[in-house]
Amino acid sequence: MRYYKIEIINQDQTVFATYTTGENGNIDLGALQVEFDIPVTTLARPIGAASLKIWGVGLNVIYGANDFNGKLIKISAGFVTGLPLATAAYNSGQTGVILEGLIWQAYGNWIGTQQWVEFVIVINGKTGITQQLNITQSTWAAGTSMADAITNTLKLATAQADPPFADPIVSISPNLKLTQDEPSFSKTLGEYASYMYDVSKSIIPAANYAGVSICIVNNRFVVSDGTVPTKPTTVAFNDMIGQPTWVDPGTFQVTTSLRADISPLSYVELPTTQVTIAPSNQYIAAQRSSFQGRFFVKSVRHIGSFRDPNALSWITSLDLYSSPAANLQNAG
């Protein structure tokens, strides 16, 4: 069964409101209809705010929609145990947090018998909007690695964050070094991420080099440039909806059932299937993925409409680099 949990949280971390399909194995058959569109990408390459719409709320929620403005929001989604495929997805850890952010704007409406409230959400807004972080990088000395500079800078910038940040995960090329000291100052995380991306591309100008990117995953900075392969998340063929398709030069898109265990700057493994191909077999494409192997995740997008029965109404869309990230590890 499809699952969601929406937690709206005050700045003092107390819960303001909760909407869910059920907790602790209990299923609420009267759970409200929700619709969302949640893009997840790197800080240097934002692609717009997330949106959420909750149907069937009371008039008190509609009239008091302004009370949601400026509050934190956390959305978990995926599947819980049930038919037809939910048990495997749930047991493999695919259900989890798909968004943590700040409600930038909330508004409600009542037309005929329909009542709803909508939210415009700034992803990672609690660090990028409510705090203007003064990000001073004074620790990148000549000959030292960019990995050390980024780690020290991000830890210092978020030392007073509430809730606290976990230590950054930095997986970038050891060749990213400069011959001179490189102090810098940035007003926001996005500005800092863009700066480090540009610097990395100037150090390693190879055409197939992705550059250093930074994103936030569950209160932790993840920094990667695709040169340090890590353990990939396997995408089962049964979880895929349709076949992968090209969307940009060097980038293709994979659609799966909604899942929270894949984020930008991680790796996925598309299924390798051994199939005997006979000349008379016209349906071979329906039995195997047209792309196979390990790939680097460029961006993720979660799209959901809880009560829409169409399989495409509860999905995660992955934009992947067309070449396995392992091929980039010799860049520089």
N, C-alpha and C positions, 0 to 999 in steps of 0.2 A: 504494500500500500504506500501511496505517496505520503510524505511527511514534511511538515514545516513547524518551526517554532520561531516566533517573532518576539523579541524582548526589547522594550523601549525603556531606557535607563536614564535616570537623573544624573547630573554632573557629580553628585556625591555617591554614585554607584548604587543607590537604591532603585528598585524596579518600579517604574511608573505604570506600565501596562504590558500584558502578555497575551499573545494569540497563538494557539497551537492546535495540532490535530490530535494531541494526546501525549501523555507521559507515562513512563514505567510500564510499557506494554499495554496500556489502556488506549483504545481508539475512540475518538469522539466523532461519531457519524454526523454530527451537526456542526462540524468545524466550518468556519467561514471560508467563502471563496476568496482566494488571494491571487493576484497577478503581479509578476515582477520581471524586471529586465535589469540584470546586474553585470556590467562589464568589469573585468578585473585585469589590470595591466600594470606596467611599470610606472614609477613616479615621473620619469622623464618623458613618457609618451602617453599622457592621459587621453581618454577617448570619451569623456562625458560622464555625467552623474548617473547614478542608479535611480530606478523608479520602483515604487511599490504601491499597490492599490488593494485595499481591504474592503470587501463588499459586506453589506448586512450589519454594519455597526449601528449603534443607537443614536438618537438625535443629540444626546449629550456629548457624544464624541464629535459629531459634525459641528455643533455650535462651538465646541471648545477646541477646534483643530489647531488654533494658534498655540495652545499649550504644549504641542509636540515640538514646536520649533526650538532648535538648539539642543535637543536631547540626543543622547547616544542611542544607536540601534544595532542590534545583533540579530542576524537571521541565520538559522540553521535549516537545512533541507536535505532531501534525499528520499530514501525508502526505509520502511520498517518491515518487520517480518509479515509475510502474507503472499498472496499469489499475484502475478505468475512468477516474477523473477526477484521479488524483493528480498527474500531470505538470503540469497547469495550476495547481493549488493550490500545488505546491511551487515552481514557477518564479515565482509572483507574491508570494512571501514570506510565505505564510500559516503555514508551519511555524516554530516558535520557542518561546521560553520562555513557559509559561503559569503558572508558580508559582515564587516564591522565598520561603522561609519557614524556620520553626524547628520541629523535631519536638518536640512537647510531650509526647507519650506514644507508646510503641511496645509492642506485645504480639503474641506468636505463638501458634499452636495447631496441633494435629495430631489430626484425627478421621478414623478409617478410613484411607483412602489419600490424604486431602487434607491438605496442609501449607501454611500461609500465615503471613505477618506483616502486621500492620496498623499504620497510623500516623495519629495525630491531629496535624494541622499548623496552626500559627498562621501565617497569611500575614503576611509582612513582620515576622516575629517577631524577626529579628536586630536590628531597630531598636526595636520596641515592647516586647519582653520582656527580652532579655538586657541592654539598656541602659535605665535609667530616665532619659531625657533631661530635663534641667532647661531648659525652653524659656522663656527670658526675652526678652520683646519690649519693648525700650526705645527702638526707633527709629521708632515711628509717631508723628510729630509732627503737630500740627494743620495741616490743609491739604495734607498729603502723601498720596499714593495708598496704598491698601491693598496694591497689587501690590508696591510697593517695600518695605513693611513685612514682608510675608510672605517675599519673596525674601531679605532680609537676615537675618530670624529663622531660617529653615530652614538657610541656609548656615552660620550661626554654630552652630546646634544640632548639626549633623552634621559639623563641621569635623574631628573626630577619628575618624569612622566608618571601619571597616575591613571590607570594601573601601570605598573612598571613594565618595561620591555625586557624580553629575554636577550641574551647575547646574540649579536648578528651571526648569520651563517654566510661566510664570504668564500666563494669558490671561483677564483679568477686566475688568469695566467700569471706565473711568477716573473714573466718578462716585462711586466708593467712597472718600470722604474724610470726615474728622470735623473739627469746629470746635474740638476740644480735643485735647491730647496724650492718648495711650491706651497707657500701659505695661501689661504683663500678665505673668503667670507661669503656666506649665502644667507638670505633672509628666510627661505623656505626649503623644505625637503625637495620639492620639485626642482627648484633652481640648482640645488646641490647635485641632484641626480643627473640633470642635464649637463652640468659642468664636468662631472666625472666621466660621463659617456663621451663627450667631445675630446677630453684629454686622452682617454684610452684609445680612441680611433686615430688620434694623431701619433700615438706611440706605435701602434700596430695598424698600419694603413692597408693591410691585406683586404682584398675585395670580399673574401668569405669570412671575415672576422665580424662577429655580431656586436662587439663593443660591450662595455660594462653597463649593466642595468641594475636598478634597485627597486624592490617592491616590498610591501609589508604583508606578511602572512601571519594572522593570529598573534599580533603584538610581538612580532619578531621581524627584523630586517633580513631579507634574503638578497644577496648580491651575487651575480653570476655574469659571465661573458660567453658561456657555452664551451669553454676549453677544458673544463674539469668534470668529466662525466661522473655522475653519481647513480645510485641504484634507481632504475626507472620504475614507474607505476605501470603495470600491465593493463592494457585495455582489451578485455575479452571480446571476441567477435560478436557474441550474443548481446553485448552492451552497446554495440555500434548501431546507429540508425542510418541506413543508407551507406554509401561508399564515400571515402574521402574525395575532396574535389579541390582543384586549384582556385585560389582567390587573389593571389598576387604573384609576381615573378619570384620564384624561390619559396613561396609560402602556400601551404594547402590547409584545408579545414576538415576536421573530423567532428561529427556529431554523435554524442553518446546520451544514454539515459542520465538524468541529473545526478551529479556526484560532486562531493566536496573535497576529494582527496588529491586533486590535481590543481596546481597553481602555476602562474607564470614563472619562468626560469627553472622549472623542473624538467624531468625527462619522462617520456612515455615510451612504452614498447607496444607497437601494433602487432597483432598476432601473425605468426608465421605458420601457414597451413600447408601441409603436404597433400596435394591433390593430384590424382592421375587425370591428365587432360586427354580426352579422346576427341577426334575430329568432329564427331556427332554431338558432343556435349555443348549445347548452346546456353547452359545456365550456370557455367562455372563461376561467373561474377557474383552470383548469389551465395556462394559457399566460401568465399575467401575475401580478405581485404585487398584492394588494389594497391595499397601501400603497406609495406611490411618492414619491421626493424625498429631501431631506436631513433627518436626524434626529440628536438628541443622545443619546449612550449614557449611561444611568443606572447600569447594572450589567451584569456579565458572569458567566456560569457555564459551566464546562467539565465535561462528564460523559463518562466513557469506560469501556468494557469491551472490552479489546483483541480478544479472540477471539469475541465475540458478532457474528454476521453481520448483525444488524439495523442498518439505517442510523441509527436513533436511539440506538445504543450508542456513537457516537463523534461527539459534537456540541458545539457552542457555542451557548448561549442568550443572547440580547441583550435587555435591557429598555431600551426607547427612549421618549423623550418623544414625545407624539403630534403636537406642532407642530414644524416645522423650527426649529432653534436660531436661525437668522437672524432670526426674528420677535422675538426677545428683545433684540436689540442696542440698541434704543431705550429699554430699561427704565431708569427713573430720570430 
